[in-house]
């Protein structure tokens, strides 16, 4: 779309990568192709993209365009990641609604049970509706929190009465020192309108980008290694999203799309952001970078990306190893979300 708007001739438009499964020519001469690996795709503009040092006569080539048009075309790839994320967030919010944040409006139904905590040891499971704690009726999540806090001071701990299906059970369990049973609430959603869903979707794209950049900046200033997920970590996260339900899965895809778009705009040679930096420098200097300079910068950028992938994969393996070695310690942080 960017090439069409900027009058850049496109040699190939591909959905996916790898071996071409089907190809056909369009009216404008563009080769359209479906490829074997259905992960993203690519647009191949006419001519050498970034290494032209001489005057380009064919005005349909990418290198013939002024620096700002080339910047727009390159940024469009990352921009489409944000468009995809926006569309996903919009439909998730429109279909599911917005989560209710007032604990007084949320029924005391168990959404998650944290392994190693009293609730899990007592046999509570997802979907159980807690009726009372130490004979004190609870009608919402706020009352449940208050009842568990009071039970922490009781010598016998907490006697929890709960309903599962049509049956009612009771379980005696201790309360941890931090006044928790190890259960998280089941979220409740409230339907919202189209305009509010559009607003929330846009805010999600902004929020996750700003939060990521802030976190990375703080880590770098503090000289700490940033928390990153490699292929193993992403595979694990997506797997959890699949099992959590369609809404969580698609929301996760939206988050990944935001991350990809943001990452591609980083000013690292070989990424879209790195190319844009060279184009801006070209606009300031009035002449293009030499082919040798671009080649060296791309080599450095590729080395940085490979180092990042190795580090992320190492972090994934270390995280999994640590979790398997000491599960209670690894689950301590996750358990802070629920009482």
Residue frames relative to the residue before (quaternion, step in Angstrom):
aa qw qx qy qz dx dy dz
X 1.0000 0.0000 0.0000 0.0000 0.00 0.00 0.00
X 0.6511 0.5028 -0.3138 0.4741 3.57 0.99 -0.82
X 0.6424 0.5224 -0.3186 0.4614 3.59 0.99 -0.85
X 0.6429 0.5169 -0.3231 0.4638 3.58 0.96 -0.83
X 0.6767 0.4955 -0.2944 0.4582 3.58 0.92 -0.91
X 0.7471 0.3949 -0.2028 0.4947 3.59 1.06 -0.79
X 0.4204 -0.7316 0.4346 0.3149 3.59 1.38 0.07
X 0.3658 0.6758 -0.5308 0.3575 3.54 0.89 1.04
X 0.3888 -0.7313 0.5103 0.2316 3.57 -0.69 1.04
X 0.2397 -0.7781 0.5694 0.1136 3.58 -0.91 0.95
X 0.3453 -0.7451 0.5379 0.1905 3.57 -0.74 1.09
X 0.8101 -0.0620 0.0744 0.5783 3.58 0.90 -0.92
X 0.1140 -0.7365 0.6635 0.0655 3.51 -1.17 0.78
X 0.0109 -0.8371 0.5440 -0.0564 3.57 -0.42 1.22
X 0.2098 -0.7107 0.6558 0.1442 3.51 -1.19 0.74
X 0.7834 0.2012 -0.1934 0.5553 3.56 -0.53 1.21
X 0.3473 -0.7090 0.5744 0.2164 3.54 -1.38 0.05
X 0.6676 0.5186 -0.3593 0.3952 3.56 -1.32 0.06
X 0.8216 -0.2370 0.1846 0.4844 3.52 -1.25 -0.55
X 0.4406 -0.6914 0.5132 0.2539 3.56 -1.01 0.91
X 0.2595 -0.7752 0.5605 0.1326 3.57 -0.79 1.05
X 0.7908 -0.0318 0.0542 0.6088 3.58 1.07 -0.75
X 0.0139 -0.8013 0.5975 -0.0282 3.57 -0.95 0.91
X 0.0930 0.7778 -0.6201 0.0438 3.57 -1.15 0.61
X 0.4531 -0.6912 0.5056 0.2476 3.54 -1.21 0.65
X 0.3410 -0.7295 0.5580 0.2005 3.55 -1.02 0.84
X 0.7170 -0.4507 0.3176 0.4266 3.57 -1.31 0.12
X 0.7046 0.4521 -0.2626 0.4797 3.59 1.10 -0.66
X 0.6081 -0.5705 0.3514 0.4257 3.60 1.27 0.02
X 0.4785 0.6638 -0.4406 0.3691 3.58 1.26 -0.03
X 0.3276 -0.7201 0.5795 0.1957 3.55 -1.03 0.85
X 0.1478 -0.7782 0.6067 0.0670 3.59 -0.67 1.12
X 0.0200 0.8235 -0.5648 0.0499 3.58 -0.90 0.88
X 0.2309 -0.7041 0.6532 0.1558 3.49 -1.28 0.64
X 0.1358 -0.8323 0.5366 0.0286 3.57 -0.68 1.09
X 0.7139 -0.5427 0.2770 0.3452 3.51 -1.30 0.60
X 0.7490 0.3525 -0.2087 0.5208 3.62 0.96 -0.80
X 0.2263 -0.8371 0.4856 0.1103 3.63 -0.21 1.27
X 0.4215 0.6661 -0.4990 0.3600 3.58 0.69 1.12
X 0.8387 -0.0746 0.0183 0.5392 3.56 -0.22 1.24
X 0.2054 -0.7525 0.6056 0.1577 3.55 -1.05 -0.82
X 0.2604 -0.7719 0.5544 0.1705 3.58 -1.22 -0.21
X 0.2489 -0.7124 0.6342 0.1681 3.51 -1.39 0.40
X 0.1490 -0.7916 0.5887 0.0679 3.59 -0.77 1.03
X 0.2166 -0.7923 0.5562 0.1263 3.61 -0.32 1.21
X 0.6192 -0.5679 0.3957 0.3708 3.56 -1.19 0.48
X 0.8084 0.2835 -0.2204 0.4663 3.55 -1.11 0.76
X 0.6398 -0.4822 0.4109 0.4351 3.53 -1.34 0.10
X 0.4526 -0.7601 0.4013 0.2372 3.52 -0.68 1.09
X 0.8725 0.1154 0.0039 0.4748 3.61 0.60 -1.03
X 0.7054 0.5196 -0.2623 0.4045 3.60 1.16 -0.29
X 0.4150 0.7186 -0.4750 0.2930 3.64 1.19 0.27
X 0.1101 -0.7941 0.5956 0.0505 3.59 -0.76 1.03
X 0.6840 0.4444 -0.2736 0.5098 3.58 1.27 -0.31
X 0.6575 -0.5049 0.3819 0.4085 3.55 -1.30 0.24
X 0.2667 -0.7604 0.5750 0.1413 3.57 -0.93 0.96
X 0.3107 -0.7889 0.5072 0.1545 3.57 -0.67 1.13
X 0.6682 0.4765 -0.2986 0.4872 3.58 1.06 -0.71
X 0.2872 -0.8102 0.4898 0.1456 3.59 -0.30 1.26
X 0.5915 0.5656 -0.3753 0.4351 3.58 1.28 -0.05
X 0.5634 0.6105 -0.3852 0.4019 3.57 1.28 -0.17
X 0.6323 -0.5516 0.4032 0.3652 3.53 -1.21 0.65
X 0.7096 0.4879 -0.2735 0.4286 3.58 0.83 -1.01
X 0.5975 0.5768 -0.3659 0.4200 3.61 1.22 -0.30
X 0.6199 0.5769 -0.3414 0.4079 3.58 1.18 -0.44
X 0.5810 -0.5765 0.4318 0.3790 3.60 -1.15 0.50
X 0.7057 -0.5116 0.2941 0.3921 3.53 -1.22 0.59
X 0.6798 0.5086 -0.3125 0.4260 3.60 0.93 -0.80
X 0.6255 0.5112 -0.3441 0.4786 3.59 1.12 -0.58
X 0.6345 0.5143 -0.3289 0.4740 3.58 1.02 -0.75
X 0.6266 0.5393 -0.3334 0.4532 3.59 1.06 -0.74
X 0.6423 0.5216 -0.3205 0.4612 3.57 1.00 -0.86
X 0.6654 0.5128 -0.3098 0.4453 3.57 0.89 -0.96
X 0.6753 0.4887 -0.2959 0.4665 3.59 0.92 -0.91
X 0.6779 0.4958 -0.2944 0.4561 3.60 0.97 -0.86
X 0.5520 0.6434 -0.3905 0.3589 3.59 1.18 -0.51
X 0.5981 0.5731 -0.3675 0.4228 3.60 1.08 -0.63
X 0.6888 0.4446 -0.2686 0.5056 3.55 0.87 -0.98
X 0.6118 0.5660 -0.3492 0.4282 3.56 1.08 -0.70
X 0.6477 0.5178 -0.3261 0.4539 3.59 1.03 -0.74
X 0.5684 0.5629 -0.3888 0.4571 3.60 1.17 -0.47
X 0.6668 0.4818 -0.2954 0.4859 3.56 1.03 -0.79
X 0.6111 0.5338 -0.3545 0.4648 3.60 1.06 -0.68
X 0.6463 0.5140 -0.3177 0.4659 3.58 0.94 -0.88
X 0.6550 0.5084 -0.3124 0.4636 3.59 0.91 -0.92
X 0.6386 0.5326 -0.3221 0.4525 3.59 0.96 -0.88
X 0.6659 0.4997 -0.3052 0.4622 3.59 0.88 -0.94
X 0.6565 0.5044 -0.3151 0.4641 3.61 0.93 -0.88
X 0.6609 0.5007 -0.3150 0.4617 3.60 0.84 -0.95
X 0.6342 0.5501 -0.3297 0.4319 3.58 0.97 -0.88
X 0.7252 0.4357 -0.2624 0.4641 3.58 0.74 -1.00
X 0.6065 0.5405 -0.3613 0.4577 3.61 1.07 -0.64
X 0.6794 0.4755 -0.2864 0.4799 3.59 0.91 -0.95
X 0.6676 0.5110 -0.3132 0.4417 3.58 0.92 -0.88
X 0.7144 0.4467 -0.2552 0.4743 3.61 0.96 -0.85
X 0.7632 0.3779 -0.1947 0.4867 3.58 0.91 -0.94
X 0.3999 -0.6806 0.5091 0.3431 3.57 1.01 -0.81
X 0.5636 -0.5839 0.4615 0.3584 3.56 -1.32 -0.17
X 0.5168 -0.6519 0.4469 0.3290 3.60 -0.98 0.78
X 0.4252 -0.6815 0.5389 0.2537 3.54 -1.03 0.85
X 0.2418 -0.8123 0.5195 0.1085 3.59 -0.71 1.06
X 0.5889 0.5804 -0.3758 0.4185 3.61 1.18 -0.41
X 0.3781 -0.7568 0.4807 0.2308 3.65 -0.47 1.13
X 0.6108 0.5589 -0.3525 0.4361 3.59 1.20 -0.42
X 0.6977 0.4425 -0.2637 0.4980 3.59 1.27 -0.31
X 0.6322 0.5193 -0.3247 0.4745 3.58 1.30 0.11
X 0.3929 -0.7216 0.5091 0.2565 3.63 -0.67 0.99
X 0.5286 -0.6656 0.4316 0.3022 3.61 -1.09 0.70
X 0.2648 0.7658 -0.5334 0.2427 3.57 0.69 1.12
X 0.4659 -0.7022 0.4724 0.2582 3.56 -0.89 0.97
X 0.1828 -0.7936 0.5733 0.0895 3.57 -0.81 1.05
X 0.7893 -0.0100 0.0334 0.6130 3.56 1.15 -0.64
X 0.1846 -0.7557 0.6193 0.1061 3.55 -1.11 0.75
X 0.3056 -0.7757 0.5295 0.1568 3.58 -0.68 1.13
X 0.4578 -0.6982 0.4835 0.2629 3.58 -0.74 1.11
X 0.7786 0.3364 -0.2617 0.4606 3.55 -1.09 0.79
X 0.6437 0.4955 -0.3235 0.4853 3.59 1.26 -0.10
X 0.7190 -0.4794 0.2789 0.4189 3.61 -1.21 0.46
X 0.6474 0.5336 -0.3405 0.4244 3.63 0.88 -0.84
X 0.6625 0.4920 -0.3068 0.4742 3.59 0.96 -0.84
X 0.6657 0.5047 -0.3010 0.4600 3.58 0.97 -0.84
X 0.6789 0.4768 -0.2833 0.4811 3.58 1.17 -0.60
X 0.5853 -0.6377 0.3449 0.3630 3.60 1.25 -0.09
X 0.3980 0.7000 -0.5061 0.3089 3.61 1.17 0.27
X 0.1118 -0.7961 0.5931 0.0437 3.58 -1.08 0.72
X 0.6873 -0.4630 0.3607 0.4279 3.54 -1.32 0.24
X 0.7546 0.3585 -0.2847 0.4700 3.57 -0.94 0.94
X 0.5196 0.6288 -0.4256 0.3917 3.62 1.21 -0.27
X 0.2535 -0.7537 0.5905 0.1377 3.56 -0.99 0.88
X 0.2819 -0.7745 0.5457 0.1515 3.59 -0.54 1.17
X 0.2571 -0.8055 0.5258 0.0926 3.54 -0.73 1.16
X 0.8037 -0.0998 0.1054 0.5771 3.59 0.93 -0.87
X 0.1806 -0.7347 0.6415 0.1270 3.53 -1.35 0.37
X 0.8249 -0.0805 -0.0044 0.5594 3.58 -0.55 1.22
X 0.6927 -0.5129 0.2334 0.4502 3.52 0.97 1.10
X 0.5465 0.5720 -0.4200 0.4447 3.60 1.25 0.26
X 0.3699 -0.7471 0.4985 0.2375 3.65 -0.45 1.13
X 0.1136 -0.7664 0.6283 0.0705 3.55 -1.11 0.73
X 0.1642 -0.8167 0.5508 0.0523 3.56 -0.81 1.06
X 0.7907 0.1162 -0.0785 0.5960 3.59 1.24 -0.26
X 0.7062 -0.4832 0.3086 0.4154 3.54 -1.28 0.22
X 0.6015 0.5582 -0.3627 0.4416 3.61 1.05 -0.64
X 0.6724 0.4785 -0.3006 0.4781 3.60 0.91 -0.87
X 0.6162 0.5436 -0.3495 0.4501 3.59 1.07 -0.67
X 0.6387 0.5208 -0.3210 0.4667 3.59 0.95 -0.87
X 0.6717 0.4965 -0.2984 0.4618 3.57 0.90 -0.92
X 0.6606 0.5111 -0.3098 0.4543 3.59 0.97 -0.83
X 0.6583 0.4923 -0.3147 0.4745 3.60 0.99 -0.78
X 0.6193 0.5406 -0.3374 0.4587 3.58 1.05 -0.75
X 0.6642 0.4859 -0.2974 0.4840 3.58 1.00 -0.85
X 0.6558 0.5274 -0.3133 0.4400 3.59 1.02 -0.79
X 0.5555 0.6211 -0.3927 0.3891 3.59 1.18 -0.47
X 0.6985 0.4493 -0.2607 0.4923 3.59 1.17 -0.57
X 0.5662 0.5946 -0.3878 0.4189 3.57 1.29 -0.17
X 0.5122 -0.6765 0.4272 0.3122 3.62 -0.83 0.89
X 0.7039 0.4601 -0.2718 0.4680 3.60 1.07 -0.68
X 0.5155 -0.6401 0.4238 0.3806 3.61 1.26 -0.09
X 0.6604 -0.4966 0.3861 0.4101 3.57 -1.06 -0.73
X 0.1742 -0.7337 0.6481 0.1061 3.52 -0.96 0.98
X 0.0972 -0.8375 0.5378 -0.0065 3.55 -0.23 1.33
X 0.1358 -0.7622 0.6291 0.0699 3.55 -0.82 1.04
X 0.0526 0.8182 -0.5656 0.0889 3.57 -0.74 1.05
X 0.3499 -0.7331 0.5544 0.1810 3.53 -1.25 0.55
X 0.0294 -0.7709 0.6362 -0.0125 3.54 -0.99 0.97
X 0.7974 -0.0309 -0.0367 0.6015 3.52 -0.27 1.30
X 0.7746 -0.2719 0.2324 0.5216 3.57 -0.69 -1.10
X 0.6488 0.5354 -0.3103 0.4428 3.59 1.25 -0.23
X 0.2621 -0.7437 0.5987 0.1404 3.54 -1.23 0.65
X 0.0761 -0.7974 0.5986 -0.0001 3.58 -0.89 1.00
X 0.1580 -0.7515 0.6233 0.1473 3.53 -1.31 0.19
X 0.0564 -0.7950 0.6040 0.0017 3.55 -1.10 0.73
X 0.2860 -0.7349 0.5918 0.1667 3.54 -1.03 0.87
X 0.1238 0.8060 -0.5662 0.1202 3.57 -0.71 1.01
X 0.4936 -0.6393 0.4880 0.3310 3.58 -1.12 0.54
X 0.3369 -0.6848 0.5972 0.2467 3.53 -1.35 0.20
X 0.4831 -0.6917 0.4485 0.2951 3.58 -0.79 0.97
X 0.6932 -0.4842 0.3391 0.4124 3.56 -1.31 0.32
X 0.7116 0.4102 -0.2577 0.5089 3.59 1.12 -0.59
X 0.5300 -0.6907 0.3674 0.3272 3.56 1.29 0.60
X 0.5088 0.6183 -0.4333 0.4136 3.55 0.82 1.06
X 0.3063 -0.7184 0.5922 0.1987 3.52 -1.28 0.56
X 0.4887 -0.6770 0.4251 0.3495 3.57 1.21 -0.41
X 0.5667 0.5387 -0.4317 0.4498 3.59 0.95 0.83
X 0.2190 -0.7503 0.6102 0.1293 3.54 -1.17 0.71
X 0.5749 -0.6280 0.4051 0.3331 3.54 -1.10 0.69
X 0.4235 -0.6313 0.5747 0.3031 3.51 -1.31 0.36
X 0.4133 -0.7459 0.4514 0.2629 3.62 -0.48 1.11
X 0.2193 -0.7402 0.6245 0.1186 3.51 -1.22 0.69
X 0.1867 -0.8090 0.5524 0.0739 3.58 -0.84 0.98
X 0.2120 -0.7569 0.6092 0.1052 3.53 -1.17 0.74
X 0.4937 -0.6858 0.4503 0.2884 3.58 -0.76 1.05
X 0.0939 -0.7884 0.6066 0.0404 3.56 -1.13 0.68
X 0.5750 -0.6255 0.4200 0.3189 3.57 -1.28 0.38
X 0.7201 -0.4531 0.3173 0.4189 3.55 -1.36 0.21
X 0.6934 0.4867 -0.2970 0.4405 3.61 0.79 -0.98
X 0.6551 0.4894 -0.3164 0.4808 3.58 0.99 -0.76
X 0.6215 0.5337 -0.3399 0.4620 3.60 1.06 -0.72
X 0.6217 0.5265 -0.3343 0.4738 3.60 1.05 -0.73
X 0.6589 0.5103 -0.2992 0.4647 3.56 0.95 -0.92
X 0.6764 0.4884 -0.2970 0.4645 3.60 0.88 -0.91
X 0.6335 0.5376 -0.3315 0.4470 3.60 0.99 -0.82
X 0.6566 0.4956 -0.3070 0.4785 3.58 0.97 -0.87
X 0.6533 0.5154 -0.3161 0.4557 3.57 0.98 -0.85
X 0.6187 0.5472 -0.3479 0.4436 3.60 1.03 -0.74
X 0.6430 0.5137 -0.3235 0.4669 3.59 0.95 -0.85
X 0.6738 0.4812 -0.2889 0.4807 3.58 0.96 -0.89
X 0.6783 0.5333 -0.3055 0.4026 3.56 0.80 -1.05
X 0.7195 0.4471 -0.2709 0.4572 3.59 0.77 -1.00
X 0.6102 0.5266 -0.3533 0.4749 3.58 1.12 -0.55
X 0.6813 0.4876 -0.2891 0.4631 3.58 0.84 -1.00
X 0.6539 0.5132 -0.3177 0.4562 3.59 0.94 -0.86
X 0.6584 0.5116 -0.3137 0.4543 3.59 0.93 -0.87
X 0.6773 0.4877 -0.2939 0.4658 3.58 0.89 -0.93
X 0.6372 0.5250 -0.3247 0.4613 3.58 1.02 -0.79
X 0.6667 0.5050 -0.3012 0.4580 3.56 0.93 -0.92
X 0.6566 0.5058 -0.3109 0.4652 3.58 0.92 -0.90
X 0.6546 0.5182 -0.3109 0.4542 3.58 0.93 -0.90
X 0.6655 0.5021 -0.3066 0.4593 3.59 0.90 -0.91
X 0.6436 0.5191 -0.3214 0.4615 3.57 1.01 -0.80
X 0.6733 0.4954 -0.3009 0.4591 3.58 0.93 -0.87
X 0.6425 0.5154 -0.3228 0.4662 3.58 0.99 -0.83
X 0.7135 0.4291 -0.2439 0.4973 3.58 1.02 -0.82
X 0.3871 -0.7428 0.4535 0.3045 3.58 1.36 -0.02
X 0.4386 0.6565 -0.4756 0.3879 3.51 0.96 0.98
X 0.5243 -0.6232 0.4751 0.3332 3.55 -1.13 0.64
X 0.4165 -0.7123 0.4978 0.2672 3.62 -0.78 0.96
X 0.4730 -0.6445 0.5178 0.3046 3.56 -1.20 0.57
X 0.0659 0.7988 -0.5909 0.0914 3.56 -0.57 1.16
X 0.2675 -0.7340 0.6010 0.1686 3.53 -1.27 0.49
X 0.2639 -0.7606 0.5772 0.1368 3.54 -0.93 0.97
X 0.7982 -0.2808 0.1996 0.4942 3.58 -1.22 -0.33
X 0.6521 0.5126 -0.3237 0.4553 3.60 0.96 -0.82
X 0.6826 0.4933 -0.2884 0.4556 3.57 0.89 -0.95
X 0.6500 0.5090 -0.3176 0.4664 3.58 0.97 -0.84
X 0.6295 0.5328 -0.3307 0.4587 3.59 1.00 -0.83
X 0.6622 0.5039 -0.3031 0.4643 3.59 0.98 -0.87
X 0.6654 0.5090 -0.3045 0.4532 3.57 0.93 -0.92
X 0.6580 0.4998 -0.3097 0.4705 3.58 0.94 -0.87
X 0.6185 0.5505 -0.3375 0.4477 3.58 1.05 -0.76
X 0.6550 0.4920 -0.3058 0.4851 3.57 1.00 -0.83
X 0.6387 0.5388 -0.3268 0.4416 3.56 1.03 -0.79
X 0.6186 0.5471 -0.3333 0.4550 3.57 1.05 -0.79
X 0.7212 0.4427 -0.2491 0.4710 3.57 0.91 -0.94
X 0.6266 0.5495 -0.3410 0.4348 3.61 1.22 -0.35
X 0.6664 -0.4771 0.3137 0.4794 3.58 1.21 -0.29
X 0.6894 -0.5134 0.3320 0.3885 3.54 -1.27 0.46
X 0.6558 0.5238 -0.3288 0.4330 3.61 0.89 -0.88
X 0.6690 0.4881 -0.3003 0.4734 3.59 0.89 -0.93
X 0.6419 0.5348 -0.3270 0.4416 3.57 0.98 -0.84
X 0.7108 0.4436 -0.2758 0.4711 3.61 0.78 -0.96
X 0.6012 0.5394 -0.3618 0.4655 3.60 1.08 -0.66
X 0.6389 0.5248 -0.3151 0.4660 3.57 1.03 -0.82
X 0.6235 0.5225 -0.3367 0.4742 3.59 1.02 -0.78
X 0.6246 0.5345 -0.3269 0.4662 3.58 1.06 -0.75
X 0.6503 0.5107 -0.3102 0.4692 3.59 0.96 -0.85
X 0.6541 0.5033 -0.3143 0.4690 3.58 0.95 -0.86
X 0.6392 0.5260 -0.3237 0.4581 3.58 1.02 -0.78
X 0.6170 0.5203 -0.3360 0.4856 3.61 1.05 -0.74
X 0.6638 0.5164 -0.3052 0.4468 3.58 0.90 -0.95
X 0.6533 0.5099 -0.3131 0.4639 3.60 0.98 -0.85
X 0.6597 0.5103 -0.3051 0.4598 3.57 0.92 -0.92
X 0.6686 0.4934 -0.2952 0.4715 3.58 0.91 -0.93
X 0.6657 0.5150 -0.3080 0.4435 3.59 0.89 -0.95
X 0.6663 0.5139 -0.3079 0.4440 3.59 0.95 -0.84
X 0.6763 0.4752 -0.2947 0.4796 3.60 1.19 -0.39
X 0.4202 0.6832 -0.4871 0.3456 3.61 1.24 0.06
X 0.4748 -0.7026 0.4525 0.2759 3.63 -0.95 0.84
X 0.3317 0.7202 -0.5260 0.3077 3.56 0.72 1.11
X 0.4853 -0.6579 0.4782 0.3209 3.62 -0.75 0.96
X 0.7381 0.3240 -0.3535 0.4746 3.53 -1.10 1.00
X 0.6546 0.4299 -0.3090 0.5396 3.60 1.24 -0.39
X 0.6819 -0.4829 0.3476 0.4254 3.59 -1.26 0.32
X 0.6463 0.5304 -0.3202 0.4455 3.58 0.97 -0.82
X 0.6328 0.5291 -0.3290 0.4598 3.58 1.07 -0.70
X 0.6355 0.5139 -0.3259 0.4753 3.58 1.01 -0.80
X 0.6476 0.5260 -0.3240 0.4461 3.58 0.95 -0.87
X 0.6112 0.5505 -0.3461 0.4513 3.60 1.05 -0.75
X 0.6630 0.4925 -0.3025 0.4758 3.59 0.95 -0.87
X 0.6397 0.5173 -0.3320 0.4614 3.59 1.02 -0.75
X 0.6477 0.5088 -0.3204 0.4680 3.60 0.98 -0.81
X 0.6321 0.5169 -0.3270 0.4757 3.59 1.00 -0.82
X 0.6212 0.5361 -0.3273 0.4686 3.56 1.06 -0.80
X 0.6582 0.5088 -0.3133 0.4581 3.60 0.95 -0.83
X 0.6669 0.4922 -0.3012 0.4713 3.60 1.05 -0.75
X 0.7339 0.4312 -0.2274 0.4731 3.59 0.91 -0.99
X 0.3983 -0.7274 0.4728 0.2979 3.56 1.12 -0.61
X 0.7576 0.2391 -0.1936 0.5757 3.60 1.21 0.24
X 0.5473 -0.6560 0.4281 0.2947 3.53 -1.18 0.62
X 0.5664 -0.5718 0.4672 0.3662 3.53 -1.26 0.45
X 0.5354 -0.6284 0.4570 0.3309 3.57 -1.13 0.64
X 0.6374 -0.5481 0.3859 0.3800 3.54 -1.20 0.60
X 0.6378 0.5340 -0.3300 0.4464 3.59 1.00 -0.82
X 0.6410 0.5230 -0.3205 0.4614 3.60 1.01 -0.80
X 0.6587 0.5049 -0.3050 0.4671 3.56 0.94 -0.91
X 0.6457 0.5297 -0.3205 0.4470 3.57 0.96 -0.85
X 0.6726 0.4885 -0.2963 0.4704 3.59 0.90 -0.92
X 0.6524 0.5126 -0.3181 0.4587 3.58 0.95 -0.86
X 0.6503 0.5152 -0.3160 0.4603 3.57 0.99 -0.83
X 0.6264 0.5329 -0.3342 0.4603 3.59 1.04 -0.75
X 0.6493 0.4993 -0.3121 0.4814 3.58 1.00 -0.84
X 0.6574 0.5148 -0.3101 0.4545 3.58 0.94 -0.88
X 0.6474 0.5136 -0.3180 0.4648 3.57 0.97 -0.84
X 0.6380 0.5232 -0.3249 0.4623 3.59 1.01 -0.81
X 0.6441 0.5199 -0.3167 0.4632 3.59 1.01 -0.83
X 0.6556 0.5099 -0.3123 0.4612 3.59 0.94 -0.88
X 0.6602 0.5031 -0.3099 0.4636 3.59 0.93 -0.88
X 0.6316 0.5192 -0.3278 0.4733 3.59 1.03 -0.78
X 0.6456 0.5233 -0.3148 0.4585 3.57 1.00 -0.84
X 0.6477 0.5121 -0.3169 0.4667 3.59 0.97 -0.85
X 0.6492 0.5071 -0.3168 0.4701 3.60 0.96 -0.87
X 0.6699 0.4973 -0.3030 0.4606 3.59 0.91 -0.91
X 0.6569 0.5097 -0.3143 0.4581 3.59 0.96 -0.87
X 0.6517 0.5035 -0.3164 0.4708 3.59 0.98 -0.82
X 0.6299 0.5224 -0.3262 0.4731 3.59 1.03 -0.80
X 0.6471 0.5181 -0.3185 0.4599 3.60 0.98 -0.85
X 0.6252 0.5432 -0.3284 0.4542 3.59 1.02 -0.82
X 0.6850 0.4832 -0.2808 0.4673 3.56 0.85 -1.01
X 0.6572 0.5107 -0.3120 0.4581 3.59 0.95 -0.88
X 0.6453 0.5219 -0.3166 0.4593 3.57 1.03 -0.81
X 0.6650 0.4943 -0.2990 0.4733 3.58 0.95 -0.86
X 0.6475 0.5236 -0.3149 0.4555 3.58 0.98 -0.85
X 0.6629 0.5035 -0.2990 0.4665 3.56 0.94 -0.91
X 0.6581 0.5164 -0.3122 0.4503 3.57 0.97 -0.85
X 0.6835 0.4791 -0.2896 0.4684 3.58 0.93 -0.85
X 0.6565 0.5188 -0.3156 0.4475 3.57 1.12 -0.64
X 0.8115 0.0533 0.0027 0.5820 3.59 1.02 -0.77
X 0.1407 -0.8523 0.4977 0.0780 3.61 0.37 1.19
X 0.6508 0.5188 -0.3616 0.4202 3.66 0.83 -0.79
X 0.6620 0.5090 -0.3166 0.4500 3.58 0.98 -0.86
X 0.6610 0.5151 -0.3045 0.4528 3.56 1.00 -0.81
X 0.7078 0.4602 -0.2684 0.4638 3.55 1.07 -0.64
X 0.4534 0.7146 -0.4438 0.2946 3.56 1.28 -0.24
X 0.6711 0.5046 -0.3018 0.4516 3.59 0.91 -0.94
X 0.6615 0.5080 -0.3131 0.4542 3.57 0.90 -0.91
X 0.6594 0.5366 -0.3160 0.4212 3.57 1.02 -0.71
X 0.5275 0.6432 -0.4217 0.3609 3.59 1.18 -0.31
X 0.5880 0.6138 -0.3635 0.3814 3.58 1.19 -0.43
X 0.8222 0.1902 -0.0821 0.5301 3.59 1.07 -0.57
X 0.3187 -0.7256 0.5752 0.2029 3.52 -1.24 0.49
